[in-house]
């Protein structure tokens, strides 16, 4: 049995998608805010959502490698739903707070 984490397709997909989403943040910000801020690479929140990208990549990879009828997929889709719902709630609350401020 190979225990090399880099051979684990779901992990690699999730990690790579989080990395790519974080790298895209300054460019997305530059399009919408007309200023490039490289520090956004290290920020939390904002778009694109690295949390959502990671759980969707994880879930999709598990679906493709293990199948949708497995316990692995059930765990990952449940985890994805919770993460995405929570991220939407935080963005909504932050938006309301920004309006007040």
LINJO-V591086 format. One record per backbone hydrogen bond with DSSP energy under -0.5 kcal/mol. CO is the residue of the C=O (numbers start at 1). NH is the residue of the N-H. E is the energy in kcal/mol with one decimal. If there is no record, write none. Layout:
co=CO nh=NH e=E
co=CO nh=NH e=E
This chain:
co=1 nh=3 e=-0.6
co=3 nh=5 e=-0.6
co=4 nh=7 e=-1.9
co=5 nh=8 e=-1.5
co=7 nh=9 e=-1.0
co=8 nh=12 e=-2.5
co=9 nh=13 e=-2.8
co=10 nh=14 e=-2.3
co=11 nh=15 e=-2.9
co=12 nh=16 e=-2.7
co=13 nh=17 e=-2.1
co=14 nh=18 e=-2.2
co=15 nh=19 e=-2.2
co=16 nh=20 e=-2.6
co=17 nh=21 e=-2.6
co=18 nh=22 e=-2.3
co=19 nh=23 e=-2.2
co=20 nh=24 e=-1.7
co=21 nh=25 e=-0.9
co=22 nh=25 e=-0.5
co=24 nh=28 e=-2.6
co=25 nh=29 e=-2.5
co=26 nh=30 e=-1.9
co=27 nh=31 e=-1.6
co=28 nh=32 e=-2.0
co=29 nh=33 e=-3.4
co=29 nh=35 e=-0.5
co=30 nh=34 e=-0.9
co=35 nh=37 e=-0.6
co=37 nh=40 e=-1.8
co=38 nh=41 e=-1.7
co=39 nh=42 e=-1.6
co=40 nh=43 e=-1.3
co=48 nh=50 e=-0.7
co=49 nh=53 e=-2.4
co=50 nh=54 e=-2.3
co=51 nh=55 e=-2.3
co=52 nh=56 e=-2.4
co=53 nh=57 e=-2.3
co=54 nh=58 e=-2.4
co=55 nh=59 e=-2.5
co=56 nh=60 e=-2.7
co=57 nh=61 e=-2.5
co=58 nh=62 e=-2.4
co=59 nh=63 e=-2.4
co=60 nh=64 e=-2.2
co=61 nh=65 e=-2.5
co=62 nh=66 e=-3.0
co=62 nh=67 e=-1.3
co=67 nh=70 e=-0.9
co=70 nh=74 e=-1.9
co=71 nh=75 e=-2.4
co=72 nh=76 e=-2.3
co=73 nh=77 e=-2.9
co=74 nh=78 e=-1.8
co=75 nh=79 e=-2.6
co=76 nh=80 e=-2.6
co=77 nh=81 e=-2.3
co=78 nh=82 e=-2.0
co=79 nh=83 e=-2.5
co=80 nh=84 e=-2.8
co=81 nh=85 e=-2.3
co=82 nh=86 e=-2.5
co=83 nh=87 e=-2.5
co=84 nh=88 e=-2.4
co=85 nh=89 e=-2.1
co=86 nh=90 e=-2.3
co=87 nh=91 e=-2.2
co=88 nh=92 e=-2.3
co=89 nh=93 e=-2.4
co=90 nh=94 e=-2.5
co=91 nh=95 e=-2.2
co=92 nh=96 e=-2.2
co=93 nh=97 e=-2.4
co=94 nh=98 e=-2.3
co=95 nh=99 e=-1.8
co=96 nh=100 e=-1.7
co=97 nh=101 e=-2.3
